[in-house]
Amino acid sequence: MGLSQAKLAEKIGISAHYIAQIEQENKFPSPEMLERIARALEFDSPQLFSMVSYNDDAIERFRKGVQTDLENAVSIAVGTRLAELKRPAASNLES
C-alpha cells in the first residue's frame, strides 16, 4: 500500500517503533493488534495470518522473553508475599 511505518502506526494509533519491532520479529502482536493492522492495510484477517511466518529464532527469542518475564513476576510476587508474612511476626515481637 506504500505506507511507511510512521503512516501505518498513525493510522492504527500506535508508535512507529512498535511497528518496527513487529517487522523485526522482536515483538509479537496480540490477535487484536493483528486485526487492527489488517484493517489498516485493508486485508482480511485470514489473509494477514497466512502472510505471517515467524522463524525458529524469533520463536525462541519470544519463548525466552516470556519465560524471563514470568520468572521476574514470580520472583516479585514471592518477595512481596514473604515481606507480608514477616510483617505480622515483627509486629508481635514489638508488643
ZICORHU-V207534 format. One record per pair of residues at least 12 apart in sequence whose ideal C-beta (glycine too) atoms are under 6 Angstrom apart, sorted by the first residue. I is the first residue (numbers start at 1). J is the second residue. D is the distance in whole Angstrom. If there is no record, write none. Layout:
i = [I & I]
j = [J & J]
d = [D & D]
//
This chain:
i = [1 & 5 & 5 & 8 & 11 & 12 & 12 & 25 & 25 & 28]
j = [41 & 19 & 20 & 40 & 40 & 36 & 40 & 54 & 58 & 62]
d = [6 & 4 & 6 & 6 & 5 & 5 & 5 & 6 & 4 & 5]
//
